Amino acid sequence: MTSTRTRGLLLALGTAVISGAAIWVNSSGVAAYGNPTAYTTAKNAAAALVIAAVFLAARRAGGAKSVSLSRPTRQRQRWGLLYVAILGGAVPFLLFFGGLASTASTQAAFLHKTLIVWVALLAIPLLQERLTPWHGAAIVLLLLGQLGLTGAVSLAPDLGIVMIGAATLMWAVEVVATKRLLGGVTPWTVSLVRMGGGSVALLAWAAATGALGAVVPHTSAQWGWVLLTGVLLAGYVLTWHQALWRAPAVDVTAVLVLGAVVTAALAGVFDGAPMAAKAPWLAALAAGGLLVWLAPRPGPLGRRAIT
């Protein structure tokens, strides 16, 4: 394992911890806000502002070399960044949280965790990433562990399932597009474009649908939830793009599934959810993550940039 890949997987583990906490927090945040679309727009805009603030602070602290932006020089890079902003940072969020309104959260959680499957299927032909039997075993363990945590899952094609499935597929394509972009532009560029451009698109949609007034928090509780989830989302995006820059897309996406362990732990501590019955499934998730960590890299990664 190269030191670069090690750093990437450690960053992905940090992303998984943030993701697990964010899922648990968002369940309360959405309820407090009342309007899922307005809530999504508000927290995404807050995340964009946090990322911009962190970027400026890091630059002023003397990180000009490591904290930098890059201007896209090719048409494919511009299209890639546009996809990341609109079909990564805007539309899937509307679909996902809209789907939650008519679909059980357990169904949504499992469907979203199938992201690793779609990323793997796309990364092999488009990124030339080579998977080993270790990866195959890891993916099976990760899916089984998540299925065991969520319980019985019905994937009958109701509207909510279709919306969440579409969002998951869009995010899978975004992972591959981002991985290719990161060969030619900096992670900071992708993070700022994803959340800044995505927030502009979400605000435009809110204005077009007459929901712009609902986006602005009206109570101190709503302000609190937006700020908290905005900071979590900013941390997620920043660590995720840094991880994806350093390690293979399949590896970091597989590690991301470990966020389910954090969500289960928080539910057990704060919501009193029983943990004993979940132990075997949590162990399966941990084993899957360990297999990804130890998986050998068969030859070059075939990393390809959008140029």
SERO-4910 file (N, C-alpha, C, O; in steps of 0.05 Angstrom, whole numbers):
BEGIN
 pado doro    nc1    nc2    nc3   cac1   cac2   cac3    cc1    cc2    cc3    oc1    oc2    oc3
  Met    A     17    -24      0      0      0      0     18     25      0     35     28     17
  Thr    A     14     43    -19     30     67    -20     21     86      1     -2     85     11
  Ser    A     39    104      9     32    124     29     10    142     20     -7    151     36
  Thr    A      9    148     -6    -12    165    -17    -39    152    -14    -58    164     -5
  Arg    A    -40    126    -21    -66    111    -18    -73    109     12    -97    111     18
  Thr    A    -54    106     29    -60    104     58    -72    130     67    -92    130     82
  Arg    A    -61    153     59    -73    179     67   -101    182     55   -119    192     69
  Gly    A   -105    172     31   -131    174     19   -152    158     34   -174    167     39
  Leu    A   -144    133     42   -163    117     57   -168    128     85   -191    126     95
  Leu    A   -148    140     97   -153    152    123   -172    176    121   -189    180    138
  Leu    A   -168    192    100   -187    214     95   -215    203     89   -235    215     98
  Ala    A   -217    181     74   -243    169     69   -256    159     94   -281    160     98
  Leu    A   -240    148    113   -250    140    138   -262    164    154   -282    162    166
  Gly    A   -247    186    152   -258    211    164   -284    219    151   -303    228    165
  Thr    A   -286    216    125   -311    222    111   -334    204    120   -356    213    124
  Ala    A   -327    179    125   -347    159    134   -358    167    162   -382    165    167
  Val    A   -339    176    179   -348    184    206   -366    208    204   -387    209    217
  Ile    A   -359    228    188   -376    251    184   -403    243    172   -424    253    181
  Ser    A   -402    226    152   -427    217    139   -445    203    159   -469    208    159
  Gly    A   -434    185    175   -450    171    195   -463    189    215   -487    186    222
  Ala    A   -449    210    224   -460    229    242   -481    246    228   -502    252    239
  Ala    A   -475    254    203   -494    271    188   -520    258    183   -541    270    185
  Ile    A   -520    232    177   -545    217    172   -562    218    197   -587    222    196
  Trp    A   -550    213    220   -565    213    245   -575    241    251   -598    244    260
  Val    A   -559    261    247   -567    289    253   -589    299    234   -607    312    242
  Asn    A   -586    292    208   -605    301    188   -633    291    193   -653    305    186
  Ser    A   -636    268    205   -663    258    211   -678    277    229   -702    280    226
  Ser    A   -664    289    247   -677    309    265   -678    336    252   -698    351    256
  Gly    A   -658    343    236   -658    369    223   -681    372    203   -694    393    202
  Val    A   -686    352    187   -708    353    168   -735    356    183   -752    372    174
  Ala    A   -739    342    205   -764    344    220   -767    372    231   -789    383    231
  Ala    A   -745    384    241   -747    411    252   -753    432    231   -766    452    237
  Tyr    A   -742    427    207   -746    447    186   -773    445    173   -785    465    165
  Gly    A   -783    420    170   -810    417    159   -811    413    129   -826    396    120
  Asn    A   -795    427    114   -795    426     85   -768    414     76   -748    427     77
  Pro    A   -768    389     66   -743    376     58   -727    391     37   -703    393     39
  Thr    A   -741    402     17   -727    416     -5   -715    442      6   -692    448     -1
  Ala    A   -730    457     22   -719    482     33   -696    476     52   -676    490     52
  Tyr    A   -698    455     67   -677    447     86   -652    440     71   -630    448     78
  Thr    A   -654    424     50   -631    416     33   -617    440     21   -593    442     22
  Thr    A   -633    459     11   -622    483     -1   -607    499     19   -585    509     14
  Ala    A   -619    502     43   -606    519     64   -580    506     74   -560    521     76
  Lys    A   -580    481     79   -556    468     90   -534    466     69   -510    469     75
  Asn    A   -541    462     43   -521    462     22   -509    489     18   -484    492     14
  Ala    A   -525    510     19   -514    537     17   -496    543     41   -475    556     37
  Ala    A   -504    534     65   -486    538     88   -460    524     85   -439    534     92
  Ala    A   -461    499     74   -436    484     69   -418    498     49   -394    499     53
  Ala    A   -430    510     28   -414    525      8   -400    548     21   -376    553     15
  Leu    A   -413    562     39   -401    585     53   -379    576     71   -358    589     74
  Val    A   -383    554     85   -362    543    103   -337    535     87   -315    541     95
  Ile    A   -341    521     65   -319    513     48   -303    537     38   -279    538     39
  Ala    A   -318    558     29   -304    582     20   -289    595     43   -266    605     38
  Ala    A   -300    596     67   -287    608     90   -262    592     97   -241    604    103
  Val    A   -264    566     97   -240    549    104   -219    553     83   -195    555     90
  Phe    A   -226    555     58   -207    559     36   -192    585     40   -167    586     38
  Leu    A   -206    607     45   -194    633     49   -176    633     73   -154    644     73
  Ala    A   -185    620     95   -169    620    119   -143    604    115   -122    612    125
  Ala    A   -145    582    101   -122    565     96   -102    580     78    -78    577     81
  Arg    A   -112    594     58    -94    610     41    -79    631     56    -55    635     53
  Arg    A    -94    645     74    -81    666     90    -61    655    110    -43    669    118
  Ala    A    -65    630    117    -47    618    137    -21    608    123     -4    596    136
  Gly    A    -19    613     98      6    605     84      5    580     68     25    568     62
  Gly    A    -19    571     62    -22    545     47    -27    549     18    -41    533      6
  Ala    A    -15    570      6    -20    576    -22    -13    553    -41    -26    549    -61
  Lys    A      8    538    -34     17    516    -52     -2    492    -50     -8    480    -71
  Ser    A    -10    485    -26    -27    461    -23    -57    468    -24    -73    451    -30
  Val    A    -64    493    -19    -92    502    -21    -95    521    -44    -90    545    -41
  Ser    A   -102    510    -67   -102    526    -91   -126    519   -109   -137    497   -107
  Leu    A   -133    537   -126   -153    533   -146   -140    530   -174   -118    541   -178
  Ser    A   -153    516   -191   -143    513   -219   -165    518   -238   -188    509   -235
  Arg    A   -159    534   -258   -179    541   -279   -180    518   -300   -159    510   -310
  Pro    A   -204    508   -306   -206    488   -327   -196    498   -354   -204    520   -362
  Thr    A   -180    483   -367   -168    492   -392   -179    478   -416   -175    486   -439
  Arg    A   -194    457   -411   -206    441   -434   -236    441   -431   -247    443   -409
  Gln    A   -250    437   -454   -279    437   -454   -290    413   -437   -310    416   -423
  Arg    A   -276    391   -437   -285    368   -422   -284    373   -392   -301    364   -377
  Gln    A   -264    388   -383   -262    395   -355   -286    413   -347   -297    410   -326
  Arg    A   -293    432   -365   -315    450   -359   -341    434   -357   -357    439   -339
  Trp    A   -345    415   -376   -369    399   -374   -369    381   -349   -390    377   -337
  Gly    A   -346    371   -342   -344    355   -318   -351    370   -293   -365    360   -276
  Leu    A   -341    395   -291   -347    411   -268   -377    419   -267   -389    420   -246
  Leu    A   -388    423   -291   -417    430   -292   -433    406   -282   -453    410   -268
  Tyr    A   -425    382   -290   -439    358   -281   -437    356   -250   -458    352   -237
  Val    A   -413    360   -240   -409    357   -211   -427    378   -196   -438    371   -175
  Ala    A   -429    402   -207   -445    423   -193   -475    417   -195   -489    418   -174
  Ile    A   -485    411   -219   -514    409   -222   -524    381   -216   -543    377   -201
  Leu    A   -512    360   -228   -521    333   -225   -506    318   -203   -509    294   -200
  Gly    A   -491    332   -187   -478    321   -163   -486    337   -138   -492    325   -118
  Gly    A   -484    363   -140   -489    380   -117   -517    392   -115   -522    407    -97
  Ala    A   -535    386   -134   -561    398   -133   -584    378   -138   -598    371   -119
  Val    A   -587    368   -162   -609    351   -169   -612    326   -152   -634    320   -142
  Pro    A   -590    311   -147   -592    287   -130   -602    293   -102   -616    277    -90
  Phe    A   -594    316    -91   -603    323    -64   -634    327    -64   -647    318    -46
  Leu    A   -644    340    -85   -673    344    -87   -687    317    -89   -708    313    -76
  Leu    A   -676    300   -106   -689    274   -110   -687    257    -84   -707    244    -77
  Phe    A   -664    257    -71   -661    240    -48   -679    248    -25   -694    232    -14
  Phe    A   -678    274    -18   -695    282      4   -725    283     -3   -742    280     14
  Gly    A   -731    287    -29   -759    285    -37   -768    256    -36   -791    251    -28
  Gly    A   -751    237    -43   -758    209    -40   -763    200    -12   -779    183     -7
  Leu    A   -748    212      7   -751    205     35   -779    211     45   -788    199     65
  Ala    A   -793    230     32   -820    238     41   -840    215     38   -860    214     51
  Ser    A   -834    196     19   -853    174     15   -841    147     18   -853    127     10
  Thr    A   -816    145     28   -802    120     30   -790    117     58   -780    136     69
  Ala    A   -791     93     69   -779     88     95   -750     94     94   -736     88     75
  Ser    A   -740    106    116   -711    113    117   -693     89    115   -671     91    104
  Thr    A   -702     66    124   -686     41    122   -682     33     92   -661     25     84
  Gln    A   -704     36     77   -703     30     49   -683     49     35   -666     41     19
  Ala    A   -686     75     42   -669     95     29   -639     90     37   -622     93     19
  Ala    A   -634     84     62   -607     80     71   -593     57     56   -571     59     47
  Phe    A   -608     34     53   -596     11     39   -591     18     10   -570     11     -2
  Leu    A   -611     31     -3   -608     37    -31   -585     55    -36   -570     52    -56
  His    A   -581     75    -19   -558     93    -22   -532     78    -18   -512     85    -31
  Lys    A   -531     58      0   -506     44      4   -499     25    -19   -476     15    -20
  Thr    A   -517     21    -38   -510      7    -62   -492     24    -80   -484     15   -102
  Leu    A   -486     48    -72   -468     66    -88   -442     52    -95   -432     55   -117
  Ile    A   -432     36    -76   -406     22    -81   -408      3   -105   -389      1   -120
  Val    A   -431    -10   -109   -435    -28   -132   -433    -12   -158   -419    -21   -177
  Trp    A   -448     10   -160   -449     25   -185   -422     38   -190   -413     40   -213
  Val    A   -409     48   -170   -382     60   -174   -363     39   -184   -347     44   -202
  Ala    A   -364     14   -173   -346     -7   -182   -351    -14   -211   -333    -18   -227
  Leu    A   -377    -16   -219   -384    -22   -247   -375     -1   -266   -367     -7   -289
  Leu    A   -375     24   -257   -366     46   -275   -336     50   -275   -324     57   -295
  Ala    A   -324     45   -252   -295     50   -249   -278     31   -265   -256     38   -274
  Ile    A   -288      7   -269   -272    -13   -284   -268     -4   -313   -245     -3   -322
  Pro    A   -290      3   -328   -285     11   -356   -276     40   -359   -261     46   -378
  Leu    A   -285     58   -342   -280     86   -346   -255     96   -332   -242    116   -342
  Leu    A   -247     84   -310   -223     92   -296   -200     71   -298   -178     76   -289
  Gln    A   -206     48   -310   -187     26   -312   -177     17   -284   -155      8   -282
  Glu    A   -195     19   -264   -188      9   -238   -191    -22   -238   -211    -32   -248
  Arg    A   -171    -35   -228   -171    -65   -228   -179    -75   -200   -165    -69   -181
  Leu    A   -200    -90   -199   -210   -101   -174   -199   -129   -169   -196   -144   -188
  Thr    A   -194   -135   -145   -184   -162   -137   -207   -177   -123   -228   -165   -117
  Pro    A   -204   -203   -119   -224   -218   -103   -228   -206    -76   -250   -209    -64
  Trp    A   -208   -193    -64   -211   -180    -39   -233   -158    -41   -249   -155    -22
  His    A   -232   -144    -62   -253   -123    -66   -281   -135    -68   -300   -125    -57
  Gly    A   -282   -157    -84   -308   -170    -87   -319   -180    -60   -343   -176    -54
  Ala    A   -302   -192    -44   -311   -202    -17   -318   -178      1   -337   -180     16
  Ala    A   -303   -157     -1   -309   -133     15   -336   -121      8   -351   -114     26
  Ile    A   -342   -119    -18   -367   -108    -26   -391   -125    -16   -411   -114     -7
  Val    A   -388   -151    -18   -409   -169     -8   -413   -165     22   -436   -163     31
  Leu    A   -392   -164     37   -394   -161     66   -406   -134     73   -423   -132     91
  Leu    A   -399   -113     58   -410    -86     64   -440    -85     58   -455    -73     74
  Leu    A   -448    -98     37   -477    -98     30   -493   -115     49   -515   -108     58
  Leu    A   -482   -138     57   -495   -156     76   -497   -142    103   -518   -143    116
  Gly    A   -476   -129    111   -477   -115    137   -497    -93    137   -512    -90    157
  Gln    A   -499    -77    115   -519    -56    114   -547    -67    113   -565    -56    125
  Leu    A   -551    -89     98   -577   -102     96   -585   -112    124   -609   -109    131
  Gly    A   -567   -124    138   -573   -133    165   -581   -111    184   -598   -114    201
  Leu    A   -567    -88    182   -574    -65    199   -601    -53    193   -615    -45    211
  Thr    A   -608    -52    167   -633    -40    160   -657    -58    162   -680    -49    163
  Gly    A   -652    -85    162   -674   -104    164   -685   -110    136   -672   -106    116
  Ala    A   -710   -119    136   -723   -127    111   -725   -103     92   -734    -81    101
  Val    A   -718   -106     68   -718    -84     48   -735    -93     24   -731   -114     12
  Ser    A   -754    -75     18   -770    -80     -6   -763    -58    -26   -764    -34    -21
  Leu    A   -756    -67    -50   -748    -48    -71   -769    -46    -92   -763    -43   -116
  Ala    A   -795    -48    -84   -817    -44   -103   -814    -16   -114   -810      3   -100
  Pro    A   -817    -14   -141   -812     12   -154   -833     33   -149   -846     42   -168
  Asp    A   -837     42   -124   -854     65   -119   -839     91   -125   -815     90   -130
  Leu    A   -852    113   -125   -840    139   -133   -816    145   -115   -795    154   -126
  Gly    A   -818    141    -89   -796    147    -71   -771    131    -78   -749    141    -78
  Ile    A   -775    105    -82   -752     87    -89   -739     96   -115   -715     96   -118
  Val    A   -756    103   -135   -745    112   -161   -729    137   -157   -707    140   -169
  Met    A   -738    156   -141   -724    181   -137   -697    177   -123   -677    188   -131
  Ile    A   -698    160   -102   -673    155    -88   -653    138   -105   -629    143   -104
  Gly    A   -664    120   -120   -647    105   -138   -634    122   -159   -610    119   -166
  Ala    A   -649    141   -170   -638    160   -190   -617    177   -178   -596    182   -190
  Ala    A   -621    186   -153   -601    203   -139   -575    187   -135   -553    197   -139
  Thr    A   -578    162   -127   -555    145   -122   -539    140   -148   -514    141   -147
  Leu    A   -552    136   -170   -538    132   -195   -524    158   -204   -502    157   -215
  Met    A   -537    181   -200   -524    206   -207   -499    210   -190   -479    220   -200
  Trp    A   -500    204   -164   -477    207   -147   -455    187   -156   -431    193   -153
  Ala    A   -462    163   -165   -442    144   -174   -427    155   -199   -403    153   -200
  Val    A   -442    166   -218   -430    178   -241   -412    202   -232   -391    206   -243
  Glu    A   -422    217   -212   -406    240   -202   -380    231   -191   -359    244   -195
  Val    A   -379    208   -176   -354    198   -165   -334    193   -187   -311    201   -185
  Val    A   -343    180   -209   -325    174   -231   -316    200   -245   -292    203   -252
  Ala    A   -335    218   -250   -328    244   -263   -308    260   -246   -290    272   -256
  Thr    A   -313    259   -219   -295    274   -201   -267    262   -201   -247    276   -202
  Lys    A   -266    235   -201   -240    222   -201   -223    230   -226   -199    235   -224
  Arg    A   -237    231   -248   -223    239   -273   -216    268   -272   -194    276   -281
  Leu    A   -233    285   -262   -227    314   -260   -203    319   -242   -187    337   -248
  Leu    A   -200    303   -221   -179    308   -202   -151    302   -213   -131    308   -200
  Gly    A   -150    291   -237   -124    287   -250   -115    313   -263    -92    315   -271
  Gly    A   -133    333   -266   -126    358   -279   -132    383   -264   -122    405   -271
  Val    A   -150    382   -244   -157    405   -227   -154    397   -198   -153    374   -191
  Thr    A   -151    417   -181   -146    412   -153   -172    403   -138   -194    410   -147
  Pro    A   -169    389   -116   -193    381   -100   -208    406    -90   -233    405    -89
  Trp    A   -194    427    -83   -208    451    -74   -226    463    -95   -247    472    -90
  Thr    A   -216    461   -120   -233    471   -142   -259    455   -144   -280    467   -147
  Val    A   -256    429   -143   -280    412   -145   -299    416   -122   -323    417   -126
  Ser    A   -288    419    -98   -305    423    -74   -321    449    -76   -345    450    -70
  Leu    A   -307    470    -83   -320    496    -85   -341    497   -108   -362    509   -104
  Val    A   -334    485   -130   -353    485   -153   -377    468   -146   -400    475   -152
  Arg    A   -372    445   -134   -394    427   -127   -415    440   -109   -439    439   -115
  Met    A   -406    451    -87   -424    462    -68   -433    491    -75   -456    498    -70
  Gly    A   -414    507    -86   -422    534    -94   -441    533   -118   -463    546   -117
  Gly    A   -434    519   -139   -451    518   -162   -477    503   -156   -498    511   -166
  Gly    A   -475    482   -140   -499    467   -133   -519    483   -117   -543    481   -120
  Ser    A   -508    500    -99   -525    517    -82   -539    538    -99   -563    544    -95
  Val    A   -525    549   -119   -538    569   -137   -561    556   -152   -582    567   -155
  Ala    A   -556    531   -161   -577    516   -176   -601    511   -158   -624    514   -166
  Leu    A   -596    503   -133   -618    498   -114   -633    523   -107   -658    522   -106
  Leu    A   -619    545   -104   -633    571    -98   -649    580   -122   -671    590   -119
  Ala    A   -639    575   -146   -654    582   -170   -679    566   -172   -701    576   -180
  Trp    A   -677    540   -165   -701    522   -166   -721    531   -145   -745    532   -150
  Ala    A   -712    539   -121   -730    548   -100   -744    574   -109   -768    577   -104
  Ala    A   -729    592   -122   -741    616   -132   -762    611   -154   -784    623   -154
  Ala    A   -756    592   -172   -774    585   -194   -800    572   -184   -821    575   -196
  Thr    A   -798    558   -162   -821    544   -151   -835    559   -129   -854    549   -116
  Gly    A   -826    584   -124   -839    600   -103   -833    592    -75   -848    599    -57
  Ala    A   -811    577    -71   -804    566    -44   -780    580    -32   -770    571    -12
  Leu    A   -772    602    -45   -747    615    -35   -750    626     -6   -732    625      9
  Gly    A   -774    635      0   -779    645     27   -776    624     49   -769    630     71
  Ala    A   -782    599     41   -780    577     61   -751    569     66   -746    555     85
  Val    A   -733    577     48   -705    568     51   -692    582     75   -677    569     90
  Val    A   -698    607     79   -685    623    101   -697    613    127   -721    612    131
  Pro    A   -680    605    146   -689    595    173   -706    617    186   -699    641    185
  His    A   -728    608    200   -745    627    213   -743    626    244   -753    644    257
  Thr    A   -731    605    254   -729    602    283   -700    597    290   -684    589    273
  Ser    A   -693    601    316   -666    595    325   -660    565    322   -637    558    316
  Ala    A   -680    548    326   -675    519    322   -668    513    293   -650    497    288
  Gln    A   -682    525    274   -676    520    246   -648    531    239   -633    517    225
  Trp    A   -641    554    250   -613    564    245   -593    544    256   -572    539    243
  Gly    A   -598    534    279   -579    515    291   -576    490    275   -553    481    270
  Trp    A   -598    479    265   -596    455    249   -582    460    222   -566    443    213
  Val    A   -587    483    210   -575    489    184   -545    493    188   -529    483    172
  Leu    A   -537    507    209   -508    511    214   -494    485    220   -472    480    210
  Leu    A   -506    469    237   -494    443    244   -490    425    220   -469    415    215
  Thr    A   -512    421    205   -511    403    182   -494    415    159   -482    401    144
  Gly    A   -494    442    158   -477    455    137   -448    450    143   -432    445    124
  Val    A   -439    451    168   -412    446    175   -405    416    170   -383    410    159
  Leu    A   -423    398    177   -418    370    172   -416    364    142   -398    349    133
  Leu    A   -433    376    126   -432    372     97   -406    383     85   -395    371     67
  Ala    A   -398    406     95   -373    418     86   -349    400     92   -332    395     75
  Gly    A   -349    389    116   -328    370    124   -328    345    107   -308    334     99
  Tyr    A   -352    336    101   -356    312     84   -344    317     56   -328    301     47
  Val    A   -351    339     44   -342    345     16   -312    349     15   -299    339     -3
  Leu    A   -301    364     34   -273    370     34   -256    344     37   -237    340     22
  Thr    A   -263    328     57   -248    303     61   -252    283     39   -234    268     31
  Trp    A   -276    283     28   -283    264      6   -266    270    -19   -254    251    -30
  His    A   -265    294    -27   -250    301    -51   -219    298    -47   -205    290    -65
  Gln    A   -210    303    -23   -182    299    -17   -176    269    -18   -154    260    -27
  Ala    A   -194    252     -7   -190    223     -8   -191    213    -36   -174    196    -44
  Leu    A   -210    222    -52   -213    212    -79   -189    220    -96   -183    207   -116
  Trp    A   -176    242    -90   -153    251   -104   -129    232   -100   -112    229   -117
  Arg    A   -129    219    -76   -105    203    -69   -109    173    -72    -89    159    -75
  Ala    A   -134    163    -73   -138    134    -73   -159    127    -94   -174    144   -103
  Pro    A   -160    101   -102   -179     92   -122   -208     97   -114   -215     97    -90
  Ala    A   -224    103   -134   -252    109   -129   -267     87   -114   -283     92    -96
  Val    A   -262     62   -123   -276     39   -110   -268     37    -81   -285     32    -64
  Asp    A   -242     40    -75   -233     37    -48   -245     58    -29   -255     51     -7
  Val    A   -245     83    -37   -256    104    -19   -286    102    -17   -297    108      5
  Thr    A   -300     94    -38   -329     90    -36   -336     67    -18   -356     68     -3
  Ala    A   -320     46    -18   -325     23      0   -320     31     29   -336     24     46
  Val    A   -299     47     34   -295     56     62   -317     74     71   -324     74     95
  Leu    A   -329     88     53   -352    106     60   -375     91     72   -389    102     89
  Val    A   -379     66     65   -401     50     75   -399     47    106   -419     42    119
  Leu    A   -374     49    116   -370     46    145   -384     67    161   -385     65    186
  Gly    A   -394     88    148   -409    108    162   -434     96    176   -443    107    196
  Ala    A   -444     74    166   -466     61    178   -460     52    207   -478     51    224
  Val    A   -435     45    212   -427     38    240   -430     61    258   -440     58    281
  Val    A   -422     85    249   -425    109    265   -454    116    270   -462    123    293
  Thr    A   -470    114    250   -499    120    253   -512    101    273   -527    110    290
  Ala    A   -505     75    271   -516     55    290   -507     61    318   -523     58    337
  Ala    A   -482     69    322   -471     75    348   -485     99    361   -492     99    384
  Leu    A   -490    120    345   -503    144    355   -532    137    362   -543    147    382
  Ala    A   -545    121    345   -573    113    351   -574     97    377   -593     99    392
  Gly    A   -554     80    381   -554     64    406   -549     81    431   -562     76    451
  Val    A   -531    101    429   -525    117    452   -547    138    458   -555    141    482
  Phe    A   -557    151    438   -575    174    443   -605    166    439   -622    179    451
  Asp    A   -611    146    423   -639    138    418   -646    113    433   -669    105    432
  Gly    A   -627    100    446   -633     75    460   -638     52    441   -650     32    450
  Ala    A   -628     53    416   -633     31    398   -616      7    407   -593      9    415
  Pro    A   -628    -17    407   -614    -41    416   -590    -47    398   -592    -46    373
  Met    A   -567    -54    410   -543    -57    395   -534    -87    393   -520    -95    374
  Ala    A   -543   -103    412   -534   -131    413   -540   -146    387   -523   -160    376
  Ala    A   -565   -142    377   -573   -157    353   -558   -146    328   -556   -160    308
  Lys    A   -548   -122    330   -534   -110    307   -504   -118    306   -491   -113    285
  Ala    A   -494   -129    327   -465   -135    329   -455   -151    305   -434   -144    294
  Pro    A   -468   -173    297   -457   -188    274   -456   -172    248   -437   -175    232
  Trp    A   -476   -155    244   -476   -139    220   -455   -116    221   -443   -110    201
  Leu    A   -451   -105    244   -430    -85    248   -403    -98    243   -385    -86    231
  Ala    A   -400   -123    252   -375   -138    248   -370   -143    218   -348   -142    209
  Ala    A   -392   -149    203   -390   -153    174   -380   -127    161   -364   -128    143
  Leu    A   -391   -105    169   -383    -79    158   -353    -74    163   -338    -66    146
  Ala    A   -345    -79    188   -317    -74    196   -299    -93    180   -277    -84    171
  Ala    A   -307   -118    176   -291   -137    161   -288   -128    132   -267   -131    120
  Gly    A   -310   -118    121   -310   -109     93   -291    -85     90   -275    -84     71
  Gly    A   -292    -67    109   -273    -44    109   -244    -53    111   -227    -41     98
  Leu    A   -239    -72    128   -212    -82    132   -201    -96    106   -178    -92     99
  Leu    A   -219   -110     92   -211   -123     68   -203   -102     46   -183   -106     32
  Val    A   -218    -81     45   -211    -59     26   -184    -48     33   -168    -42     16
  Trp    A   -180    -43     59   -155    -31     68   -131    -49     61   -110    -39     53
  Leu    A   -134    -75     63   -112    -93     59   -110   -103     30    -91   -116     23
  Ala    A   -130    -96     14   -130   -106    -14   -105    -98    -29    -98    -74    -29
  Pro    A    -92   -117    -42    -69   -110    -59    -77    -95    -83   -100    -98    -93
  Arg    A    -60    -78    -94    -65    -64   -118    -52    -78   -141    -27    -78   -144
  Pro    A    -67    -91   -159    -55   -107   -181    -46    -90   -204    -61    -85   -223
  Gly    A    -22    -80   -202    -11    -64   -224    -20    -35   -221    -31    -27   -201
  Pro    A    -16    -18   -242    -22     10   -241    -52     15   -239    -68     -2   -247
  Leu    A    -59     38   -228    -87     45   -223   -101     53   -249   -126     53   -250
  Gly    A    -86     60   -269    -98     69   -294   -112     96   -290   -133    100   -302
  Arg    A   -102    113   -273   -115    139   -267   -115    156   -292    -94    160   -304
  Arg    A   -138    166   -299   -141    181   -323   -154    208   -317   -174    209   -303
  Ala    A   -144    229   -329   -155    255   -323   -172    264   -347   -169    255   -370
  Ile    A   -190    283   -341   -205    296   -363   -187    318   -374   -181    337   -360
  Thr    A   -178    315   -398   -160    335   -410   -170    345   -436   -158    362   -449
***
